[in-house]
């Protein structure tokens, strides 16, 4: 009995200490994000966009849209890119051997005709079958290639592109008309110091859309989707804003990110042998920066918005989350020598330890905390105290920070201005620790197991359509 008691005290104390470290870390990020968001809140973004419009002519951008079985949403994605307020762009849709009607849909909708085009093989890729050009929009190109995965499709897009910067956009995503202007702004104004930037990702389920533009944002009825909206707000408005301020960003979402083509090619392009290709490219660019001893930055910009479709069923969400976590672990493991390595500056001393301790191992420890609370309930007596402290810490971590992110959204970004919608989000955030959080922790632990077993299948990610049509 004594051994059981010591074990319970040890594990309980360890989890409590871990959660305190996590909460302190998030509190620092919350304060940093709040300060930065307050400064942005005072700016007139529309006036700021117009003031620097001329500067954008010097930085044309290639928009890359990798598409595998995206017949449901790819047309809206392309329309949103055609509607962008940006002086000079080209749109490159890369059909990655789709087995549905993605290729035919794009060809018919945008009247694509075959062309002969010389492609520089800066990055080795699967074979390109045919390149098409739109008869309606001269800046719109379609590339049909053998299936090789998203990373390979993006590498083909980089090879085909002609401009010095490229922006990757998922085939199920839609950009606001000023998104590219705003995500390119730090690159333009830094005079080349910023070589990559990522934008804000929002969930479009339930929104009303017409010709690739979001007309009206409204919360969907599905509680699972609302919880993902809250989760995205928390991850992007708190976590990435804080890391960006100190040039510690390791992940910028592949759904909407801009890179210097030169630096991306030098970093080897997107890795095709790893699931988390977006994180892998960012880490490889950081390595290149340190290798060349250059003063370059990778930033997250909260103002530009990319709307994407969120999973609407537990099955699809499970596949997504375990794949994300497996990709994170693969990249961290591949570059494990950077952890606590002063050679890589603050990236090695802060970013990598944070991602190992909190993002990678967090699900194991936190799920262990839930299990501890259940066991303590049955054992009773002295274990109630630690169980109560753990539950309180889970409420602070899982509920308070989520509510703070929702209120930040209303205060700084103003996407969900109606009080009724805000109240729904806050009330649902209170329930997070009882159902949504344990499920996502379990799925992330599955991602760890799959990494250890060497499994690499993506799972079914069937799309239902990004938004309601007008």
Secondary structure, DSSP 8 states (H G I E B T S, - for coil): -HHHHHHHHHHHHHHHHHHHHHHHHHHHHHHHHHHHHHHHHTS-HHHHHHHTGGGGGGS-EEEEEEESS-TTTHHHHHHHHHT---SSEEEEEEEES-SSSHHHHHHHHTTEEEE------SS--S-EEEEEEESS-TTEEEEEE----HHHHHHHHHHH--SSEEEEE-TTEEE-TTHHHHHHHHHHHTTTSEEEEEEEEEE-TT-EEETTEEEE----S-HHHHHHHHHHHIIIIIIIHHHHHTT------TTEEEEEHHHHHHTTSS-TTSS-HHHHHHHHHHHHHHHHT---EEEEEEEEEEEE----SHHHHHHHHHHHHHHHHHHHHHTGGGTT-GGGHHIIIIIHHHIIIIIISHHHHHHHHHHHHHHHHHH-TTHHHHHHHHHHHHHIIIIIHHHHHHHHIIIII-SS--HHHHHHHHHHHHTGGGTHHHHHHHHHHHHHHHHHHT-----------SSEE-
